[in-house]
Amino acid sequence: MVGDLALDVVLAPERPIEAGTDVGGRVSLRQGGSAASTARWLARLGCRSTLVCAVGRDPVGRALMRALAGDGVVVRAMRTSGARTGRIGVIVEPSGERSFVADRGAANLLQPVDLREGWFRRLELLHLPSYSLIDEPLAAASRRAIALAREAGAIVSLDLASIGPLLARGRAPAVDLVRATAPDILLATAAEADGLLDGAPFEALLDFAPIAIVKQGSNGATTLALEGDNRLRFEIATPSVLASDTTGAGDAFDAGFLASWLASRAARRSSPAALQRAALAGHRAAARHLASMPGELQFG
């Protein structure tokens, strides 16, 4: 994983926020960052998991690194003195809808020179959220990581991550970004897929990657794959899971899917069955995440 390790400041009001007055609720400080959350769940699922990232030289960065290492992730963190560790404000409305305020800080300051070729030897998969490819110098570091991963014979997976940052410069640059990444596996929510495709059918995701997964929350997942000249599509139904805060569930899904897919490749299982199995594994990981959200970050 190359990308963000950040502090999530989660605000969960008991009722809709009213301007100019107080509303009761809960404020939590948790380990966040899309790349870090995927790395965490890959480790929890028994995979060797490494996160390459940048944090500030501050207590928040130290606490986040310690928490992630406690979950079994190898953390390769560049500690920058010019910016504080990234912080993400997460507002969870009583309905469960979420909004984000991103102060990425040091998370965007990883540079190509910070990467070590030895970190990428024997690599099976490099996973990136699109956040890692949008802002410099992190984007340049991520492109270098992709090149090192390809040299090592690894596959590359990309999660579109968030429709706002992805399309901030327009749809054409977003399309160019995904094409240039040339992922082997592309993961997205339905809203992210619609934004990238401008309303075209989901099958058009296969113009970007030979495997594409559209995460549809309680409606399951749409799994797409190229097999020769054929375009396969499977609708994977999954049990609904009630949750008041779904932050990080998509990252956990990615980890479950990727862990299962890597195991299927090693066992040389047939693609259609392996893809369906991987989508169900992604759902199970997301459900486990919702049942055991990251605990309050400890700064001691």
C-alpha positions, 0 to 999 in steps of 0.5 A: 500500500502507498498512501495516506495514514491520517487521524479521523476526527469523527463527529456523530451528533445525536440529531441534525446539527443546528447553526449557532448552538450545541448538539449532543453526540460523540466525538472519536479520534480513530486511525484513518486514511484509505490506504492505511485502513486497507493495509490494516484489514489485509494484515488482520486477514493474515496477509503480509501487509506494508504501508508506505506513507508520510506523517508529521513529526508529531504525537498524532503521527507516532500514535497512528504508526503505533496503532497500525503496527499493533495490527500487524502492518509493517509501516514505512513512514517518512516523518516530515517536519514541514507539515503535521500528520493528516487529519480527516473530519468525518461528520456522521449524520443520524441517518448514517450519511457521511461528509468529510473535511480533508486536511491531508497535511503530511500525507501528500508529501511522500516523494519518489526518493523516499521509496526503497527498491527492496521494499518491493521485492517479492511483492504480489500486489500493490494497492492504491486509493486514487488519493495517492495519484492526485496531488504531488509529490505523493502522485509521483511517488505512487507512479514510481511505486507502480513501476517498481511493483511491475518490475517485481511482477506484482499486480496493481489494484486501484480504488477510485476512493472518492468522487469529489477529489477524483473529478475535481479537475474534470472528468477527462483528467480523471479518465487519463489518471485511471488509464495511466495507472492501468490497474489489473483490478479496479474497485469503485462504488456505484457513484464513483463508477458513474462519475468516471463513466459519465453514466455509461454501463458498468461494463465500460470499466473493463476498458480500464482494467481486466477486473472491476468491482462495483461496491453497492453497499447493502445491494451487494457488488457487481463483478466484471471481468474480461475472459478472452473476448467475453465480458463477464458480469456477476451480481453478488447478493449479500446480506444487509448489515445495519450500521450508523457509521460506515467509514472505512467499510469500503477499504475493508471490502477491498482488503477482503476481496484482494486477500481472497483473490490472491489466494485463488490465484495461488491455488489456480482456481477458475476466474468466475468462481474465484471472483464470486468468492472474492466479492463475498470475502470482501463483504465479510471483511466489511461486515467485520469492520462495521462490527468492530470499528477501530478503537479510540486512538491512544496518545500515551 
